[in-house]
Amino acid sequence: MGKRIGLYIGGRRFDVDVDDKFALYLEAQMKDDFNVEGNNELKTVMQAYVRKSYELYKQNQKIEEILKKID
C-alpha cells in the first residue's frame, strides 16, 4: 500500500506516491522544510534541496570514515 503526499510549489500542486513507512518520515521532514498547508516559493524548495544535499554529503563522509576504519 502507498500514500500520496502533496505540496504546493509556485502555486501548483505536486503529488508523489510513496511507501507507507517512508511517508511517515517524509511528512515529518517536509513539515520542517516547507509550508505544508500553503504555497512554497521556488527559493524555499532550492534552500531545502541544498540543506538536504549537505546532510547527505556529511552522512557520506561519516560512512567513508567508518569504512576506512573497517579496512
HELIX and SHEET records of a PDB file:
HELIX    1   1 ASP A   20  ASP A   33  1                                  14    
HELIX    2   2 LEU A   42  ILE A   70  1                                  29    
SHEET    1   A 3 ARG A  12  ASP A  19  0                                        
SHEET    2   A 3 GLY A   2  ILE A   9 -1                                        
SHEET    3   A 3 ASN A  39  ASN A  40  1                                        
END                                                                             
